[in-house]
């Protein structure tokens, strides 16, 4: 078991954990790009065919052939029935996923997942103080926090591919302002996450500064649940995501209150 816990606390365990989502994003980008290329090719072929279909001036008209066109007309009911039957039997066009929106959503969800994970590690250590499994996982708090900031940066960068004006136009929307404020907090924490920053600031000041991460909890919860949709499904999904964090924090706080309420034994002699 010692070798297992040693592996659990090593870089060989945590690096695949933080890099697998990036590999997934690359796969999403490549697969959807191929679909877009196929769709564009089919559209260009259809346009070429449409352009090449021209009327032949040598064809005979109905008047030249001397027949009554009304013989070939159908009633409105027959036309509606035939049109509906053709539409039902038609092959559906391939649906191309909106790549920008999909990548924005995926990177945001991954960043939120790492955010929740890093905030769950400390209360897990408090609740399960003697667990070697939890202690091994807590060695990765810094890299998990940096992974959260990395995917949050990807999320913001993909969102801004439409231009900075998009952000300026939508900044009045509260969920956009909440997400941007949470990103600013993550930026400060990532910039001061090194051992050098901790030594230069001092342990006590460094801990006080990094407690501002708790301010980001309601911001990110609101940003995820109300991100342009504000329907009950997305709000409920956001609260489900944050339920483990809330439960662990409640247990952690209750244990700390209980520990402080226990009177210290008087010194002997």
C-alpha positions in Angstrom: 0.0 0.0 0.0 2.9 2.4 0.6 3.8 2.2 -3.1 0.2 3.0 -4.0 0.1 6.1 -1.8 3.5 7.1 -3.1 2.2 6.9 -6.7 -1.0 8.7 -5.7 1.0 11.7 -4.4 3.4 11.7 -7.4 3.4 13.7 -10.6 2.8 10.4 -12.5 -0.8 10.4 -11.1 -1.7 14.1 -11.2 -0.3 15.0 -14.6 -2.6 12.7 -16.5 -5.5 14.0 -14.4 -4.9 17.6 -15.4 -3.9 16.9 -19.0 -6.6 14.5 -20.0 -9.2 17.3 -20.3 -6.9 19.2 -22.6 -6.5 16.1 -24.8 -10.3 15.9 -24.9 -10.6 19.6 -25.9 -8.1 18.9 -28.8 -10.2 16.0 -29.9 -13.4 18.1 -29.8 -11.7 20.8 -31.9 -10.3 18.4 -34.5 -13.5 16.3 -34.9 -15.7 19.4 -35.2 -13.3 21.0 -37.6 -13.5 18.0 -39.8 -17.3 18.2 -39.8 -17.2 21.8 -40.7 -14.9 21.1 -43.6 -17.1 18.3 -44.9 -20.2 20.6 -44.6 -18.5 23.4 -46.5 -17.4 21.0 -49.2 -20.9 19.7 -49.7 -22.3 23.2 -49.7 -19.8 24.3 -52.4 -20.7 21.2 -54.5 -24.5 22.0 -54.2 -23.8 25.6 -55.2 -21.8 24.5 -58.3 -24.5 22.1 -59.4 -27.1 24.9 -59.0 -25.1 27.3 -61.0 -24.6 24.7 -63.8 -28.3 24.0 -64.1 -29.5 26.5 -66.7 -32.4 26.4 -69.0 -31.8 25.2 -72.5 -33.2 27.7 -74.9 -33.7 25.0 -77.5 -36.2 23.2 -75.4 -39.8 23.4 -76.6 -42.3 25.4 -74.6 -45.8 24.2 -73.7 -47.3 26.5 -76.4 -45.0 25.2 -79.1 -46.0 21.6 -78.3 -49.6 22.5 -78.4 -51.0 20.8 -75.2 -53.0 22.1 -72.2 -50.8 22.6 -69.1 -53.9 22.4 -66.9 -53.9 18.6 -67.5 -50.7 18.4 -65.5 -51.9 20.5 -62.5 -52.7 19.0 -59.1 -55.0 20.2 -56.4 -53.7 22.1 -53.4 -54.5 19.1 -51.1 -52.5 16.7 -53.3 -49.6 19.2 -53.4 -49.6 19.5 -49.6 -49.7 15.7 -49.1 -46.9 15.1 -51.7 -44.7 17.8 -50.2 -45.1 16.5 -46.6 -44.3 12.9 -47.8 -41.1 14.2 -49.5 -40.0 16.1 -46.4 -40.6 13.0 -44.2 -38.5 10.8 -46.4 -35.8 13.3 -47.0 -32.3 12.6 -45.7 -31.6 15.1 -42.8 -28.7 17.4 -43.4 -25.6 16.8 -41.1 -25.7 19.0 -38.0 -22.5 20.8 -37.5 -21.8 21.7 -33.8 -21.1 25.3 -33.1 -17.5 24.9 -32.3 -17.0 28.2 -30.5 -19.9 27.7 -28.2 -19.0 24.1 -27.5 -15.4 24.8 -26.6 -16.5 27.8 -24.4 -18.9 25.6 -22.5 -16.4 22.6 -22.2 -13.5 24.7 -20.9 -15.8 26.5 -18.4 -17.1 23.2 -17.1 -13.5 21.8 -16.7 -12.4 24.9 -14.9 -15.3 24.7 -12.5 -14.6 21.0 -11.9 -11.0 21.7 -10.9 -12.1 24.7 -8.8 -14.5 22.5 -6.8 -11.9 19.8 -6.5 -9.2 22.1 -5.1 -11.6 23.5 -2.5 -12.7 20.0 -1.5 -9.2 18.8 -0.7 -8.7 20.9 2.5 -12.0 20.0 4.2 -11.4 16.3 3.2 -8.1 16.5 5.1 -9.9 18.0 8.1 -12.7 15.5 8.1 -10.4 12.5 7.4 -7.3 13.6 9.3 -5.8 10.1 9.5 -6.5 9.0 5.9 -3.3 8.4 3.9 -5.4 8.5 0.7 -6.6 12.1 1.4 -3.1 13.2 2.6 -1.7 11.9 -0.7 -4.3 13.9 -2.7 -3.6 17.1 -0.7 -0.1 17.2 -2.1 -1.6 18.2 -5.4 -3.5 21.3 -4.2 -1.2 23.7 -6.0 -1.2 22.0 -9.4 -5.0 21.4 -9.2 -5.4 25.1 -8.5 -3.1 26.0 -11.4 -5.0 23.7 -13.7 -8.2 25.5 -12.7 -6.6 28.8 -13.7 -5.3 27.3 -16.9 -8.7 26.1 -18.1 -10.4 29.3 -16.9 -7.9 31.2 -19.1 -8.7 29.0 -22.0 -12.4 29.6 -21.3 -11.9 33.4 -21.3 -9.6 33.3 -24.4 -12.1 31.3 -26.5 -14.9 33.6 -25.4 -12.8 36.6 -26.5 -12.1 35.2 -30.0 -15.1 37.2 -31.2 -13.3 40.3 -30.1 -12.9 42.5 -27.0 -16.0 44.4 -28.0 -18.1 41.3 -27.2 -16.9 41.5 -23.6 -17.5 45.3 -23.5 -21.1 44.8 -24.9 -22.0 42.0 -22.5 -20.2 43.3 -19.4 -23.5 44.8 -18.1 -24.8 41.2 -17.8 -24.3 40.2 -14.2 -23.2 36.6 -15.0 -20.4 38.0 -17.2 -19.3 40.4 -14.6 -19.3 37.6 -12.0 -17.2 35.3 -14.2 -14.7 38.1 -14.9 -14.4 38.9 -11.2 -13.9 35.2 -10.3 -11.2 35.1 -13.0 -9.4 38.1 -11.4 -9.4 36.3 -8.1 -7.9 33.2 -9.7 -5.3 35.3 -11.4 -4.1 36.8 -8.1 -4.0 33.3 -6.5 -2.1 31.8 -9.5 0.4 34.7 -9.5 1.2 34.2 -5.8 1.1 30.4 -5.7 4.9 29.9 -5.8 7.1 29.1 -2.8 9.0 32.3 -3.5 5.8 34.4 -3.2 4.9 32.5 0.0 8.3 33.2 1.6 8.3 36.9 0.6 4.8 37.5 1.9 5.1 35.4 5.0 3.0 32.4 5.8 0.2 34.2 7.7 -0.3 37.0 5.1 -0.1 34.4 2.3 -2.9 32.3 3.9 -5.1 35.4 4.4 -4.6 36.4 0.8 -5.5 32.9 -0.5 -8.7 32.8 1.5 -10.2 35.2 -1.0 -10.8 32.1 -3.1 -14.0 31.6 -1.0 -15.3 34.8 -2.5 -15.2 33.2 -5.9 -17.6 30.4 -4.9 -20.8 32.4 -5.3 -19.4 34.2 -8.4 -18.6 30.9 -10.2 -21.9 29.3 -9.0 -23.9 32.2 -10.4 -21.8 32.3 -13.6 -22.4 28.6 -14.3 -26.0 28.5 -13.3 -27.1 31.7 -15.0 -24.8 31.8 -18.0 -27.1 33.2 -20.6 -29.8 30.6 -20.0 -31.1 31.1 -16.4 -33.4 28.1 -16.8 -34.1 25.7 -13.9 -32.2 22.9 -15.4 -28.9 24.8 -15.6 -29.4 26.3 -12.1 -30.1 22.9 -10.7 -27.1 21.5 -12.4 -24.9 24.2 -11.0 -26.1 23.5 -7.4 -25.6 19.7 -8.0 -22.0 20.4 -9.0 -21.3 22.5 -5.8 -23.2 20.1 -3.4 -20.1 18.1 -2.4 -18.2 21.3 -1.7 -21.0 22.7 0.4 -21.4 19.5 2.3 -17.7 19.2 3.1 -17.4 22.8 4.2 -20.4 22.4 6.5 -18.8 19.3 8.1 -15.5 21.1 8.4 -16.9 24.2 10.1 -19.0 22.1 12.5 -15.9 20.0 13.5 -13.9 23.2 14.1 -16.7 24.7 16.2 -17.0 21.5 18.2 -13.3 21.4 18.7 -13.2 25.0 20.0 -16.1 24.4 22.3 -14.4 21.6 24.1 -12.7 23.1 27.3 -9.0 22.5 27.6 -8.0 20.4 30.6 -6.4 22.3 33.4 -2.6 21.8 33.8 -1.6 19.4 36.5 0.2 20.6 39.7 
